[in-house]
Amino acid sequence: MVLLPVLVSLGFWQLERAEDKRAIAAVHEQRRAAGPVELDALWEAPADELAFRRVTVTGRFDPERYLLLDNRIREGQFGYEVVAVLEIADSNRAVLVNRGWVAGDSARRSLPRIEQPRGLHTLSASIYVAPGEAYLLGEQALDGGWPIVLQALEMDKLAPVLGRRLERELFPRSLRLSAVDPAALRAGWSPVNVSPAKHTGYAVQWFCMAAVLLLVFLLRSSNLWQLLRRRTGEN
């Protein structure tokens, strides 16, 4: 009696998550089909208008100051995502650019040394807005040496602190490079980490568990099992 409503609630929760993921995927497709705009035109836009927007921006990569997103697994291999600092041309502004994935030392004895592209670049990228709060194992240190190793980009906390360190106004969201951009490493991201179909499958599992539990409860708390066995014996 206690577990049954819990299992049913979990099933409906997974259905809600599936619907949320469908909505995210629809926004992604809609904005991917739209043409790119200059990043400066979106500097003050709210977060819900920024996610997946295609942008172009021109600037220079800081060769020494960059971030590494820890524990990014690709094809079973440990690595990092490289988040570069792009100093926007003809301004005192900067933006964080996720260039993609590189392999790392699984023993964590050393960090990968990243070479940043030199010179002026015009990038093709999309704005990334995290769909929710990141799950962190502890407080992230933002005042250490470069490169800064983080579990996730908490832009609300990171932008003001890192902006002061860079002595530049930092765009409040990060960019993700297109896989075909010359500055990209191993890039390419899915708009959702778990597909709607998987969430629907999880929901079916929870509902099946609830049905089995209900059946067991009915059989053990009534004489239904004895009646079924008696009828089977008579046949």
C-alpha positions in Angstrom: 0.0 0.0 0.0 2.9 2.3 0.7 5.0 1.4 -2.4 2.2 1.4 -4.9 1.6 5.2 -5.0 5.3 5.7 -5.0 5.8 3.5 -8.1 2.9 5.1 -9.9 4.2 8.6 -9.1 7.6 7.6 -10.5 6.0 6.4 -13.7 4.2 9.7 -14.2 7.3 11.7 -13.3 9.2 9.9 -16.1 6.4 10.7 -18.5 6.7 14.4 -17.5 10.4 14.2 -18.1 9.8 12.7 -21.5 7.5 15.6 -22.4 10.1 18.1 -21.2 12.8 16.5 -23.3 10.5 16.6 -26.4 9.9 20.3 -25.8 13.7 20.9 -25.5 14.3 18.9 -28.7 11.6 20.9 -30.5 13.2 24.3 -29.5 16.6 23.0 -30.5 15.4 22.1 -34.0 13.5 25.4 -34.4 16.5 27.5 -33.4 19.0 25.4 -35.3 17.0 26.1 -38.5 17.1 29.8 -37.9 20.1 31.8 -39.2 23.0 32.8 -36.9 23.1 36.3 -35.4 25.9 38.4 -33.9 26.5 37.5 -30.2 26.5 41.2 -29.3 22.8 41.4 -30.3 21.9 38.8 -27.6 24.1 40.1 -24.8 21.2 41.3 -22.6 18.6 38.7 -23.7 17.0 36.4 -21.1 18.1 32.8 -20.7 14.9 31.3 -22.2 15.6 33.2 -25.4 19.2 32.1 -25.6 19.2 28.3 -25.5 20.5 26.8 -28.8 20.6 30.1 -30.6 23.1 30.0 -33.4 25.6 32.9 -33.2 28.8 34.2 -34.8 31.5 36.0 -32.8 34.9 37.3 -33.8 37.8 37.4 -31.4 41.1 35.9 -30.2 41.6 32.9 -27.9 43.5 33.5 -24.7 46.5 31.2 -25.1 47.1 30.5 -21.4 43.8 30.9 -19.6 41.2 28.2 -20.1 39.0 25.8 -18.2 38.6 22.0 -18.2 35.3 20.3 -17.5 36.2 17.1 -15.5 35.1 13.5 -16.0 33.7 13.7 -19.5 33.5 10.2 -20.9 33.4 9.5 -24.6 33.3 6.0 -26.0 34.3 4.7 -22.6 37.4 6.9 -22.4 38.1 9.4 -19.7 38.7 13.0 -20.7 37.8 16.7 -20.4 35.9 19.3 -22.3 38.0 22.3 -23.1 36.4 25.7 -22.4 38.4 28.5 -23.9 38.3 32.2 -23.2 37.6 34.2 -26.4 38.4 37.8 -26.1 35.9 39.5 -28.4 37.4 41.8 -31.0 37.2 45.6 -30.6 35.6 45.4 -27.1 36.3 44.8 -23.5 34.1 41.7 -23.6 34.8 37.9 -23.5 32.9 34.7 -23.9 33.5 31.1 -22.8 33.7 28.7 -25.7 33.4 25.0 -25.3 35.8 23.6 -28.0 34.9 20.0 -27.4 36.5 16.9 -25.9 40.1 15.8 -25.4 41.4 12.6 -23.8 42.8 12.8 -20.3 45.0 10.8 -17.9 42.6 8.4 -16.1 45.0 8.2 -13.2 44.8 12.0 -12.9 48.5 12.5 -12.6 48.5 15.3 -15.1 46.2 17.6 -17.1 46.2 17.8 -20.8 48.1 20.7 -22.3 45.8 22.6 -24.8 47.1 24.6 -27.7 44.7 27.4 -28.5 44.3 28.7 -32.1 46.2 31.9 -32.8 45.1 35.0 -34.4 41.6 36.5 -35.1 38.8 34.0 -35.6 35.1 34.2 -36.5 33.4 31.3 -34.8 30.2 29.5 -35.6 28.6 28.3 -32.4 25.4 27.9 -30.4 24.6 29.2 -27.0 24.3 26.6 -24.2 21.9 27.2 -21.3 22.0 24.4 -18.7 18.5 22.9 -18.3 18.7 22.8 -14.5 21.0 22.9 -11.5 24.2 20.9 -12.0 24.8 18.0 -9.6 28.1 18.7 -7.8 30.2 16.7 -5.4 31.3 19.9 -3.6 31.9 23.6 -3.9 33.9 24.5 -7.0 37.1 26.6 -6.5 37.3 29.5 -9.0 40.4 31.2 -7.6 43.1 28.6 -8.5 45.7 28.6 -11.2 45.1 28.0 -14.9 43.7 25.8 -16.3 40.8 25.8 -13.9 39.3 22.3 -13.5 35.5 22.3 -12.9 32.8 19.7 -12.6 30.3 21.9 -14.5 29.8 25.5 -15.7 27.7 27.3 -13.1 27.6 30.4 -15.2 25.6 32.4 -12.6 28.5 32.0 -10.1 31.3 31.8 -12.6 30.6 34.9 -14.8 31.2 37.6 -12.2 34.2 35.9 -10.6 35.9 35.0 -13.8 35.0 38.3 -15.4 37.0 40.1 -12.6 39.9 37.8 -13.1 39.9 38.4 -16.9 39.3 42.1 -16.4 36.6 41.8 -19.1 32.8 41.7 -19.1 31.9 38.0 -19.5 28.9 36.8 -21.5 26.6 35.1 -18.9 26.3 31.9 -21.0 28.8 29.6 -22.7 29.0 28.8 -26.4 29.4 25.3 -27.9 31.4 25.2 -31.1 30.0 23.6 -34.2 31.7 20.3 -35.0 32.7 21.7 -38.4 34.3 24.9 -37.0 38.1 24.9 -37.6 38.7 25.6 -33.9 36.6 22.7 -32.7 38.2 19.6 -31.0 35.9 16.6 -30.7 32.7 18.5 -30.7 29.1 17.6 -31.1 26.4 17.5 -28.4 22.9 16.1 -28.1 20.3 18.7 -27.0 19.2 16.2 -24.3 21.2 13.7 -22.3 18.4 11.1 -22.2 16.0 10.7 -25.1 12.2 11.0 -24.6 11.9 7.3 -25.7 14.1 6.2 -22.8 12.1 8.2 -20.3 8.9 6.6 -21.7 10.5 3.2 -21.3 11.4 3.9 -17.7 7.8 5.0 -17.1 6.5 1.7 -18.5 8.9 -0.2 -16.1 7.6 1.7 -13.1 4.0 1.1 -14.1 4.7 -2.6 -14.7 6.3 -2.9 -11.2 3.2 -1.2 -9.7 0.9 -3.6 -11.5 2.9 -6.6 -10.3 2.9 -5.2 -6.8 -0.9 -4.7 -6.9 -1.4 -8.2 -8.2 0.7 -9.7 -5.4 -1.1 -7.6 -2.8 -4.5 -8.8 -4.1 -3.5 -12.4 -4.1 -2.0 -12.4 -0.6 -4.7 -10.3 1.1 -7.7 -12.2 -0.3 -8.9 -15.7 -1.2 -8.5 -14.9 -4.9 -5.5 -17.2 -5.2 -7.4 -20.1 -3.6 -10.3 -19.6 -5.9 -8.1 -19.6 -8.9 -6.3 -22.8 -7.8 -9.7 -24.5 -7.1 -11.1 -23.5 -10.5 -7.9 -24.8 -12.2 -8.2 -28.0 -10.3 -11.8 -28.5 -11.2 -10.9 -28.0 -14.9 
